């Protein structure tokens, strides 16, 4: 019956509904969360931004390829949004050119000690255009979660703020003593929780980082054993993307808000992609890839700063899972 009634909606009402839906899809005032079926050319028209400008602002080389769950920066009057989501391959200088703000100002506003390095998946505050998000200074080390603050602005709600900070609404409310999530005050400074979530709460593991395999290669992660289909949780908030490959099978890369990249391999199935909060299900334990036929487990790696897997995940796992 509902579908039949929609057939009689007039063009004016339909336009209002379409505008409302588009507004709901905007992750913030100047960002858009890509949905299944979206194309960049159609989004450029709907968002009122030239296609070339929308592609350039998001580092998109092929305008015919965008992914559901991808968070796009929507340029405004030739400048970028108040926030910018760092994508793989970005440099601070390239970002500065995209958003029209000096690189030194961006570095200062986000506590970037080394302006030559910006981690993929980090949400940067763009100074000079009304942004109030800060990244909490220097990046947290392994075992720490996404720490940050946010100053409430008119029209904000707690769920949108939690999304930006990469934490759950419940965690943000608890961290700030908020009893009623529907009531926050303009000018109030909220602090995100710094909890690091155990990726497989039901799993068991030992310190097998650095173990030398029969072929002479070193094991660069820790294996967490659990039943097939056991949920795998994002240890921190960030940007999750599917990364299937020959060795890892069904795998996920998580560009954490803490500046680290996390690798999850041998999944049985995928979970959420795109922007995720700490504790969100991003996959399920399995034995895909070169682990086929072995006991189901998650191969888990920490890549500090997005580089090589030089950190042993074991101490962080012990702290979070035991």
C-alpha positions as CSV (number, residue, x, y, z in Angstrom):
1,X,0.0,0.0,0.0
2,X,2.8,2.4,0.8
3,X,4.4,1.9,-2.6
4,X,1.1,2.6,-4.3
5,X,0.6,5.9,-2.5
6,X,4.1,7.0,-3.5
7,X,3.0,6.9,-7.2
8,X,0.7,9.8,-6.6
9,X,3.2,12.1,-4.9
10,X,3.4,15.4,-6.9
11,X,6.7,16.7,-8.4
12,X,6.9,19.5,-5.8
13,X,6.4,17.2,-2.8
14,X,8.8,14.6,-4.4
15,X,11.4,17.3,-4.7
16,X,11.0,18.2,-1.1
17,X,11.4,14.5,-0.1
18,X,14.4,14.1,-2.3
19,X,16.1,17.2,-0.7
20,X,15.3,15.8,2.8
21,X,16.8,12.4,1.9
22,X,19.9,14.1,0.5
23,X,20.3,16.2,3.7
24,X,20.0,13.0,5.8
25,X,22.8,11.5,3.7
26,X,25.2,14.4,4.4
27,X,27.5,13.1,7.1
28,X,28.2,16.7,8.1
29,X,27.5,20.2,6.7
30,X,29.9,19.6,3.9
31,X,30.4,15.9,3.5
32,X,28.4,13.1,1.8
33,X,28.3,9.4,2.5
34,X,28.2,7.4,-0.8
35,X,25.4,4.9,-1.1
36,X,24.9,1.9,-3.4
37,X,24.0,3.1,-6.9
38,X,25.5,6.6,-6.5
39,X,27.7,7.9,-9.3
40,X,30.0,10.9,-9.0
41,X,28.5,12.7,-11.9
42,X,25.0,12.4,-10.5
43,X,26.2,13.5,-7.0
44,X,28.0,16.5,-8.5
45,X,24.6,17.6,-10.0
46,X,22.7,16.9,-6.8
47,X,25.2,18.6,-4.6
48,X,25.7,21.6,-6.9
49,X,29.4,21.1,-7.4
50,X,31.4,20.8,-10.7
51,X,32.4,17.2,-11.3
52,X,36.1,18.0,-11.7
53,X,36.1,20.0,-8.4
54,X,34.3,17.2,-6.5
55,X,36.8,14.7,-7.8
56,X,39.8,16.9,-7.1
57,X,38.6,17.6,-3.5
58,X,38.6,13.9,-2.8
59,X,41.7,12.7,-4.7
60,X,39.5,10.7,-7.1
61,X,41.5,9.8,-10.2
62,X,38.8,7.8,-11.9
63,X,35.4,9.7,-11.7
64,X,33.6,6.5,-12.7
65,X,34.8,4.6,-9.6
66,X,33.4,5.4,-6.1
67,X,32.5,3.0,-3.4
68,X,29.4,2.7,-1.1
69,X,30.5,3.9,2.3
70,X,33.0,6.3,1.0
71,X,32.9,9.7,2.7
72,X,33.2,12.6,0.2
73,X,34.3,16.1,1.0
74,X,31.9,18.6,-0.7
75,X,33.7,21.8,-1.8
76,X,31.9,25.1,-1.0
77,X,32.6,28.2,-3.1
78,X,35.9,26.9,-4.3
79,X,37.0,25.9,-0.7
80,X,36.6,22.6,1.0
81,X,34.5,21.5,4.0
82,X,35.2,22.4,7.6
83,X,36.6,18.9,7.9
84,X,38.7,16.7,5.5
85,X,39.1,13.0,5.6
86,X,42.6,11.9,4.7
87,X,42.7,9.3,1.9
88,X,45.7,7.0,1.1
89,X,48.3,8.9,-0.9
90,X,47.4,12.3,0.5
91,X,50.1,14.8,1.6
92,X,49.6,17.8,3.7
93,X,50.6,20.1,0.9
94,X,48.1,18.4,-1.5
95,X,45.3,18.7,1.1
96,X,46.2,22.4,1.6
97,X,45.8,23.0,-2.1
98,X,42.5,21.2,-2.2
99,X,41.0,23.1,0.8
100,X,42.6,26.5,0.1
101,X,44.2,26.8,3.5
102,X,48.0,27.0,4.2
103,X,49.6,23.7,5.2
104,X,51.1,25.3,8.3
105,X,47.7,26.3,9.5
106,X,46.3,22.8,9.0
107,X,49.2,21.3,10.8
108,X,48.8,23.6,13.8
109,X,45.0,23.1,14.0
110,X,45.4,19.3,14.1
111,X,48.6,19.0,16.2
112,X,50.6,17.5,13.4
113,X,54.1,17.3,14.7
114,X,55.5,16.1,11.3
115,X,53.8,18.0,8.5
116,X,55.3,15.6,6.0
117,X,53.1,12.8,7.3
118,X,49.3,12.6,7.6
119,X,47.7,9.2,8.3
120,X,45.0,7.9,6.0
121,X,41.6,7.8,7.7
122,X,42.2,10.7,9.9
123,X,39.6,13.5,10.0
124,X,41.3,16.8,9.9
125,X,39.9,20.1,11.0
126,X,40.2,22.8,8.4
127,X,40.9,26.1,10.1
128,X,39.5,29.4,9.0
129,X,36.2,28.0,7.8
130,X,34.3,27.5,11.0
131,X,35.6,24.1,12.1
132,X,35.6,23.2,15.8
133,X,36.9,19.7,15.6
134,X,40.4,19.0,17.1
135,X,42.3,15.8,17.0
136,X,43.7,16.0,20.5
137,X,47.3,16.9,19.6
138,X,49.9,14.3,18.9
139,X,48.7,10.9,17.7
140,X,48.0,8.2,20.2
141,X,50.3,5.1,20.2
142,X,49.3,1.5,19.7
143,X,46.7,0.4,22.3
144,X,45.2,3.9,22.5
145,X,41.9,4.8,21.0
146,X,40.7,7.9,19.0
147,X,41.0,10.8,21.4
148,X,39.5,14.1,20.4
149,X,37.3,17.0,21.4
150,X,34.4,18.7,19.7
151,X,32.7,22.0,20.5
152,X,28.9,21.8,20.0
153,X,27.5,24.1,17.3
154,X,23.9,25.1,16.6
155,X,22.0,22.3,15.0
156,X,24.4,19.6,16.2
157,X,23.1,16.3,17.6
158,X,25.1,13.7,19.6
159,X,24.8,11.0,17.0
160,X,26.4,13.2,14.3
161,X,29.2,14.3,16.7
162,X,29.9,10.6,17.7
163,X,30.1,9.8,14.0
164,X,32.7,12.5,13.5
165,X,34.8,11.5,16.5
166,X,34.7,7.8,15.6
167,X,33.0,6.6,18.8
168,X,29.5,5.2,19.7
169,X,26.8,7.5,21.0
170,X,26.7,5.6,24.2
171,X,30.5,5.9,24.7
172,X,30.4,9.6,24.0
173,X,27.5,10.2,26.4
174,X,29.2,8.2,29.2
175,X,32.5,9.9,28.7
176,X,30.8,13.3,29.1
177,X,28.3,12.5,31.8
178,X,25.4,13.1,29.4
179,X,22.2,11.6,30.8
180,X,19.8,12.7,28.0
181,X,21.5,12.1,24.6
182,X,18.9,14.4,23.0
183,X,20.1,17.4,25.1
184,X,23.4,19.0,24.5
185,X,24.3,22.7,24.8
186,X,25.9,24.9,22.1
187,X,29.4,25.7,23.2
188,X,29.7,22.6,25.2
189,X,33.1,20.9,24.7
190,X,32.8,17.1,24.4
191,X,35.6,14.6,24.8
192,X,35.8,11.3,23.0
193,X,36.5,8.1,24.9
194,X,40.0,6.7,24.4
195,X,39.0,3.0,24.9
196,X,40.7,0.4,22.6
197,X,38.2,-2.4,21.8
198,X,39.2,-6.1,21.7
199,X,38.8,-7.1,18.0
200,X,37.6,-10.7,18.9
201,X,36.1,-10.8,22.4
202,X,35.5,-14.5,22.2
203,X,38.9,-15.3,20.8
204,X,42.0,-16.9,22.4
205,X,45.6,-16.0,21.4
206,X,49.2,-16.3,22.3
207,X,52.2,-14.1,21.5
208,X,53.1,-15.5,18.1
209,X,54.3,-12.2,16.6
210,X,57.7,-12.7,15.0
211,X,57.3,-16.4,14.7
212,X,59.5,-17.7,11.8
213,X,57.5,-19.8,9.3
214,X,58.9,-22.8,7.4
215,X,59.5,-20.5,4.4
216,X,61.7,-18.2,6.5
217,X,59.3,-15.3,6.7
218,X,58.3,-13.8,10.0
219,X,54.7,-13.7,11.3
220,X,53.9,-10.0,11.5
221,X,50.7,-10.3,13.5
222,X,48.9,-12.2,16.2
223,X,46.3,-14.9,15.5
224,X,43.1,-14.8,17.5
225,X,41.2,-18.2,17.3
226,X,37.5,-18.4,17.6
227,X,34.5,-20.1,16.0
228,X,33.7,-19.5,12.4
229,X,31.4,-16.5,12.1
230,X,32.5,-14.9,15.4
231,X,32.2,-11.1,15.0
232,X,35.3,-9.1,14.5
233,X,35.1,-5.6,16.0
234,X,36.9,-2.4,15.0
235,X,39.4,-1.7,17.8
236,X,39.2,2.0,17.1
237,X,37.1,4.3,15.0
238,X,38.2,5.0,11.4
239,X,37.8,4.1,7.8
240,X,37.3,0.4,7.0
241,X,37.8,-0.9,3.5
242,X,37.6,-4.4,2.0
243,X,41.0,-5.7,1.0
244,X,40.7,-9.2,-0.5
245,X,44.0,-10.7,-1.5
246,X,45.6,-14.1,-2.3
247,X,47.2,-14.7,1.1
248,X,44.8,-13.0,3.4
249,X,41.6,-14.1,1.6
250,X,38.7,-11.9,2.7
251,X,40.6,-9.1,4.4
252,X,40.0,-5.6,5.8
253,X,42.2,-2.6,6.2
254,X,41.2,-0.1,8.9
255,X,42.7,3.4,8.7
256,X,42.3,4.3,12.4
257,X,41.5,7.7,13.8
258,X,44.6,7.2,16.0
259,X,46.9,7.3,13.0
260,X,47.5,3.6,12.8
261,X,46.5,1.2,10.1
262,X,45.0,-2.2,11.2
263,X,44.9,-5.3,9.0
264,X,42.4,-8.2,9.5
265,X,42.8,-11.4,7.4
266,X,41.2,-14.8,6.8
267,X,37.6,-13.5,7.3
268,X,34.6,-15.7,6.6
269,X,32.5,-12.7,5.6
270,X,32.6,-8.9,5.7
271,X,30.8,-6.5,8.0
272,X,30.5,-2.7,7.9
273,X,32.7,-0.6,5.5
274,X,33.3,3.1,5.3
275,X,33.4,5.2,8.5
276,X,33.0,3.0,11.5
277,X,33.1,3.5,15.3
278,X,35.1,1.5,17.8
279,X,33.3,-1.7,18.5
280,X,31.4,-1.9,15.2
281,X,31.4,-5.3,13.5
282,X,33.7,-5.1,10.4
283,X,33.9,-8.8,9.6
284,X,33.6,-12.4,10.8
285,X,36.2,-15.0,11.7
286,X,37.0,-17.6,9.1
287,X,39.8,-19.4,7.3
288,X,39.9,-17.8,3.9
289,X,43.1,-17.3,1.8
290,X,46.2,-19.4,2.6
291,X,44.6,-20.3,6.0
292,X,42.0,-22.6,4.2
293,X,41.6,-25.8,6.2
294,X,43.2,-24.5,9.4
295,X,41.4,-23.7,12.6
296,X,39.3,-20.5,12.1
297,X,41.1,-17.4,13.3
298,X,41.7,-13.7,12.7
299,X,45.2,-12.7,11.6
300,X,45.6,-9.2,13.2
301,X,48.3,-6.7,12.5
302,X,49.1,-3.1,13.7
303,X,50.9,-0.8,11.2
304,X,51.9,2.3,13.2
305,X,51.5,5.5,11.1
306,X,50.2,3.3,8.2
307,X,53.7,1.9,7.6
308,X,55.1,-1.6,8.2
309,X,53.8,-4.0,10.9
310,X,56.6,-3.1,13.3
311,X,54.4,-3.2,16.5
312,X,53.6,-6.4,18.3
313,X,49.8,-6.4,18.8
314,X,50.1,-8.8,21.8
315,X,50.4,-6.2,24.6
316,X,47.5,-4.2,23.3
317,X,45.4,-7.3,22.9
318,X,46.2,-8.4,26.5
319,X,45.1,-5.0,27.8
320,X,41.9,-4.9,25.8
321,X,40.8,-8.6,25.7
322,X,41.8,-10.0,29.2
